[in-house]
Structures are given as structure tokens and as C-alpha cells.
Amino acid sequence: MGTLQSVLLRDFGVDVNGSSVAVDGHKVYVEVPYGTNLKTLKVLPMDTVANLERPVEMEFVDDLGVLGTYTVVAGMQLPGTHFDARDNTGFWATTSDAMANTVTEALIKISSQANLEFSSSRMTISTKEVVGSWIGIEGSWKMAGGFYFAGTYSGTSAINIYQQDYSSGTPSTGASDISKDMTFGKSFTARPTGFDVTYSYSHVSNSNSSYPQKGLIYVMLVSSNGKVVASGVVTDDSSVGMHQVHVNLVYGSDSGILNAGYPVKEGLSVGTGDEDIASIHVMFASSAYAFVVAGGTLGNDDNYRGGENSNLVVDEFKLVY
């Protein structure tokens, strides 16, 4: 997109309520509210429309009267990522509501407890037991992680956690893959270079050597045809105090997420990094593998894929452009 050489850098902006402009050297970052259409941004003072889904070079005159070429980058933050309260826009989903919904029928009771909490501008997600008991069959204990992710979750009660495909009759003591009720990803077209996350993690070990306890945070940018355009991941297998980390998003890589056994959308493959972005996938998990809710009679904790009462506490999350 061409621009007039007379345009002053300090006058540049976009015609979107809640937008802001920051200049760092010869980079101009335009932040707009989540959901803004980056393809049709009206730029000011030129009074024309630009596609800012990808960086665009434009010419401006600075306060010293010097004409220069600047890279204009547009981006947005995700709803609710200050964690002062649970987001109510529908961007984030959790399994916690189902965990909190005990089911009691004539012969069975499936019970657990909520494992998502917001307090003091921090989100805490925890790994908790789900217990099944019924007449004539010994009780069964399974372990479920805490999950807060970009997408939707269709489970409504503890029985959907205990046994994902339950229809009627006696619940199975086998493993329950609750990711089958998760829809991953929300609409997104910007191209961040990374993310900053401030968090702590409390590790409680389990005895399952195939699926050891670890905390998980990941971001994937995905194209409309299921290609991972860029990704970044944080995992911890020991406790860490509250701190901030910066994670670069690597374009043309899945950062090992797809083959690690984490909860992800089925059918994704690694792209070249040049594809247009259609969605963002973000996962916060207190136990990376405990979306498969496993255990058995007498506890059978050798099958647990998470450590009970492991906690992931997230204070702030920010995309970087």
C-alpha cells in the first residue's frame, strides 16, 4: 500500500475504537481489540483501507522532518488474559464446570470438584480426583487435570469427566479421553512473534512412568486447512515460583507439541510458516497428560496421568509482536 510522503508518523493511526499505536525505532505496532478485522483497517490520516494481517512497509516523516520507511505491524491481545476474573466472552473453555457437577442416579454416584479458581488477578487450575461408586462394584478413583483453553468444551457433568462416552448403565473403570469433548481454537489472524506468561507451578509427582506429571502451556497458530503455522510451548516437571518467561513462536514448526501426547486438535500437521493464520490454540493445563482421566479400583494410582493437587497459577499472559 502506498502512502504520501507528507504523512507525519505522529499522526498515524487506525479508525478503530480502543486501538493504540507504539513506535520502536522503525517498527510501528498497532494494537486493536480482539476480533477486529485486520484485512480492512481504515488507516489515518491517509483515509484509506489497508490489510495488516501481515507486516506492511510504509513511509512516514518523523518529528525532525526525516522521511523513512517503517514496518507497520498490527496485533491484538486475547480476552481475559489479566485473569482478574473468569472471562465471559466465550473465548475460553474449561472442564472445571463439569468436574463440579456431581451425578447421582439410582445405583451410581460420580463426584469430583471444581478445579479452576480466579482470585487476586490470578487463575489457578488444579489436578483432582474423580470418584465413582455404585452398588455391587467396588469404588473407582481416576485423576483429571485442570484445563483452561481457547475453544469450547461440551461435557456438562462429572460423569463426562469420569467416562467421556457414557450413555447409560454401569460406568466403565477404563480411561476417559475428555479431549474428545474439547473443540480447540478460536478465530485469529494476527502474526505474533512470541508470548510472555507470568506463572507458577506446584509439582506433585505421580507414579506413572509413561505419563509423568508436568505442567503445560502452549500456543499454536493454525491455518484454515489445519497447518500449524507457528508454535511455542512451556512445560515444567518440577515446581517453580511465580516468574515471567518469554517464549518465541517458531514459524514453520509445531515445537514438538503434536507428537508429545498433549491435548490438541486431531488432524493438524506442520506448515511452512507462510500460511495465512485462521485460529489460535492456547492451552493452560495443570497436568499435561491428565486429559486422559485414568485410574481404577482401589485407586490404582500407577495409572494416574497426573499428580493430585498439582497447580498451575497464571498471573498474566500477553502476545508479543
C-alpha positions in Angstrom: 0.0 0.0 0.0 1.4 3.3 -1.0 1.4 6.4 1.3 2.0 10.1 0.8 5.5 11.3 1.9 3.8 14.1 3.8 2.2 11.8 6.3 3.6 12.5 9.8 4.5 9.5 11.9 2.9 11.0 15.0 -0.4 11.4 13.1 -0.7 7.7 12.1 -3.5 5.6 13.5 -6.4 3.4 12.6 -10.1 4.1 12.8 -10.9 1.6 15.5 -12.2 2.4 19.0 -9.7 1.2 21.6 -6.8 1.0 19.3 -3.3 2.3 20.1 0.0 2.9 18.3 3.5 2.4 19.6 6.8 3.2 17.8 10.0 1.4 18.4 12.7 2.5 16.1 11.4 1.8 12.6 8.7 -0.5 13.8 5.2 0.8 14.3 2.9 -1.5 16.3 -0.8 -1.0 16.0 -2.9 -2.8 18.7 -6.6 -3.3 18.1 -9.3 -5.1 20.2 -9.7 -8.8 19.8 -12.0 -9.6 16.8 -11.0 -6.6 14.7 -10.8 -7.4 11.0 -7.2 -6.8 10.1 -7.9 -7.2 6.4 -9.9 -4.0 6.2 -8.4 -1.5 8.6 -9.0 2.1 7.8 -5.7 3.9 8.4 -5.4 7.6 9.3 -4.7 10.3 8.2 -4.5 8.7 4.8 -8.2 7.8 5.0 -7.7 4.5 3.1 -8.1 0.8 3.8 -5.1 -1.5 4.4 -4.7 -5.2 5.0 -2.5 -5.5 8.1 -2.7 -9.3 8.7 1.0 -9.3 7.8 3.6 -6.6 8.3 3.5 -3.8 5.8 6.2 -1.2 4.9 5.1 2.4 4.9 6.8 5.8 4.6 6.4 8.5 7.2 8.1 11.7 8.2 9.3 11.9 11.8 9.3 14.9 14.1 12.7 16.0 12.7 11.3 16.1 9.2 13.2 13.0 8.1 11.4 10.7 5.7 11.8 7.0 6.5 10.5 3.5 5.8 8.7 1.9 8.7 7.4 -1.7 9.2 3.8 -1.5 10.4 2.6 -4.5 12.4 -0.9 -5.0 13.7 -1.9 -7.3 16.5 -4.3 -7.9 19.4 -4.4 -9.5 22.8 -6.8 -12.3 23.9 -9.8 -11.6 26.1 -9.4 -12.1 29.8 -5.7 -12.5 30.0 -5.2 -10.3 33.0 -7.1 -13.1 34.9 -8.8 -10.6 37.3 -12.0 -12.7 36.7 -13.2 -15.5 34.6 -13.6 -14.4 31.0 -17.3 -14.2 30.0 -16.8 -13.7 26.2 -16.8 -17.4 25.3 -13.2 -17.3 24.2 -12.0 -19.7 26.9 -13.3 -23.1 27.9 -12.7 -25.3 31.0 -13.5 -28.8 32.2 -14.0 -27.4 35.7 -17.7 -26.8 35.5 -18.3 -30.5 34.6 -15.9 -31.5 37.4 -18.1 -29.6 39.9 -21.3 -31.2 38.8 -21.8 -34.4 40.8 -24.1 -37.0 39.2 -26.3 -39.3 41.4 -28.6 -41.9 39.9 -30.3 -44.9 41.4 -27.2 -47.1 41.7 -24.3 -44.8 40.9 -22.6 -41.6 42.1 -19.9 -39.9 40.2 -18.3 -37.0 42.1 -15.4 -34.6 41.9 -14.9 -30.9 42.5 -14.2 -27.6 40.6 -10.5 -27.2 39.7 -10.5 -23.7 38.3 -10.3 -20.6 40.5 -9.8 -16.9 40.0 -8.5 -14.8 42.9 -6.3 -11.7 43.3 -6.0 -11.4 39.5 -4.6 -14.9 39.2 -6.0 -18.1 37.7 -5.3 -21.4 39.5 -6.0 -24.8 37.8 -5.5 -28.0 39.7 -5.4 -31.7 39.2 -8.1 -33.5 41.1 -9.6 -37.0 41.6 -12.9 -38.1 40.2 -14.6 -40.9 42.2 -17.2 -43.4 41.0 -19.2 -45.6 43.3 -22.1 -47.9 42.7 -23.9 -50.8 44.3 -22.2 -54.2 43.8 -19.0 -52.8 42.3 -16.0 -51.5 44.2 -15.3 -47.8 44.0 -13.0 -46.4 41.4 -10.7 -43.4 41.5 -9.4 -41.5 38.5 -7.3 -38.4 38.1 -8.3 -35.4 36.0 -6.1 -32.4 35.1 -7.3 -28.8 35.2 -7.7 -27.2 31.8 -8.4 -23.7 30.6 -8.1 -23.3 26.8 -9.1 -21.4 23.8 -12.1 -23.3 22.4 -15.2 -25.0 23.8 -16.0 -28.0 26.0 -19.2 -29.9 25.6 -19.1 -32.0 28.8 -21.6 -31.0 31.4 -21.2 -33.2 34.5 -18.7 -35.3 36.4 -19.7 -38.4 34.5 -18.5 -36.8 31.3 -15.1 -36.5 33.0 -15.2 -40.0 34.5 -16.4 -41.6 31.3 -16.3 -39.5 28.2 -18.6 -41.7 26.1 -21.0 -42.7 28.9 -24.6 -43.3 27.7 -26.3 -45.4 30.3 -25.7 -48.4 32.6 -22.7 -49.1 34.8 -19.8 -46.6 34.1 -16.5 -48.1 32.9 -13.5 -48.1 35.1 -11.4 -47.6 31.9 -9.6 -44.4 30.8 -11.7 -41.5 29.7 -10.3 -39.2 27.0 -12.1 -35.9 27.7 -10.3 -34.1 24.9 -12.9 -35.8 22.6 -15.3 -33.2 24.1 -12.9 -30.3 23.5 -13.1 -28.1 20.4 -9.7 -26.4 20.1 -9.0 -22.9 18.7 -10.6 -19.5 18.3 -10.6 -17.1 15.3 -7.4 -15.2 14.9 -5.4 -13.7 12.0 -2.5 -11.7 13.5 1.1 -12.9 13.4 2.7 -12.5 16.9 6.4 -13.3 17.3 6.0 -14.8 20.8 4.3 -14.6 24.1 5.1 -13.6 27.7 3.5 -15.5 30.5 3.7 -14.9 34.3 3.0 -18.1 36.2 4.0 -20.5 39.0 3.7 -24.3 39.1 3.4 -26.6 42.1 4.5 -30.1 41.2 3.1 -33.2 42.9 4.7 -36.4 41.3 2.8 -39.4 40.2 4.0 -43.0 39.8 3.1 -43.4 36.1 6.5 -43.5 34.3 4.8 -43.4 30.9 2.9 -40.3 31.7 4.9 -38.3 34.4 3.3 -35.3 35.9 4.2 -31.9 34.2 2.6 -28.5 33.8 1.8 -27.3 30.3 1.3 -24.0 28.5 1.2 -23.9 24.7 0.3 -21.6 21.8 -0.3 -22.7 18.2 -1.2 -20.5 15.3 -3.2 -22.6 12.8 -4.2 -22.1 9.2 -7.7 -22.8 7.8 -6.6 -26.1 6.4 -5.1 -27.4 9.6 -1.5 -26.5 9.2 0.5 -25.4 12.3 1.9 -22.1 11.1 3.8 -21.2 14.4 4.0 -22.5 17.9 5.6 -22.2 21.3 5.4 -24.3 24.5 6.3 -24.2 28.2 6.5 -27.4 30.3 7.7 -27.9 33.9 8.4 -31.2 35.6 9.3 -29.6 38.9 7.9 -26.7 41.0 8.7 -23.1 40.0 7.8 -19.9 41.8 6.0 -17.0 40.2 8.0 -15.7 37.4 7.7 -14.4 33.8 9.1 -16.2 30.8 9.2 -15.1 27.2 8.6 -17.8 24.5 9.4 -17.2 20.9 6.8 -18.5 18.4 8.7 -20.6 15.8 7.1 -20.3 12.3 7.2 -23.5 10.3 7.4 -25.6 13.5 5.0 -27.3 15.9 7.7 -27.2 18.7 7.1 -30.9 19.3 3.6 -30.3 20.6 1.7 -32.6 18.1 3.7 -35.7 18.9 4.1 -35.2 22.7 0.8 -36.7 23.8 -0.7 -33.4 24.9 -4.4 -32.4 24.3 -4.5 -31.0 20.8 -6.9 -30.9 17.8 -6.8 -34.0 15.7 -5.5 -33.9 12.2 -3.1 -31.0 12.5 0.2 -31.1 10.6 3.2 -28.8 10.4 3.1 -26.0 7.9 5.8 -23.9 6.2 5.2 -20.9 8.4 4.0 -18.7 5.5 0.3 -19.8 5.5 -2.4 -17.3 6.5 -3.5 -17.7 10.1 -7.1 -18.6 10.8 -7.1 -19.6 14.5 -5.1 -19.5 17.7 -4.9 -22.5 20.0 -3.9 -21.8 23.7 -3.7 -24.4 26.4 -3.1 -24.0 30.2 -3.0 -27.4 31.9 -2.1 -28.4 35.4 -1.2 -31.9 34.2 -0.1 -32.3 30.6 -1.4 -35.8 30.2 -4.3 -36.0 32.5 -6.9 -35.1 29.8 -7.0 -38.9 29.7 -8.7 -39.5 33.0 -7.3 -42.8 34.3 -7.1 -44.9 37.4 -9.2 -47.8 38.6 -10.4 -49.7 41.6 -8.6 -49.3 44.9 -7.2 -46.0 43.5 -4.7 -47.9 41.2 -2.6 -44.7 41.2 0.0 -46.3 39.0 -2.4 -45.5 36.1 -2.8 -41.8 37.1 -1.6 -39.5 34.4 -1.4 -36.5 36.7 -0.3 -35.7 40.2 -3.1 -34.9 42.6 -3.2 -31.3 43.7 -0.6 -30.2 41.2 -1.3 -26.5 40.5 -0.7 -24.1 37.6 -1.2 -20.5 38.7 -1.2 -17.9 35.9 -0.9 -14.2 36.6 -0.8 -12.7 33.1 -0.5 -13.7 29.5 0.5 -11.4 26.7 1.2 -11.9 23.0 4.3 -10.1 21.7 4.5 -8.6 18.2 
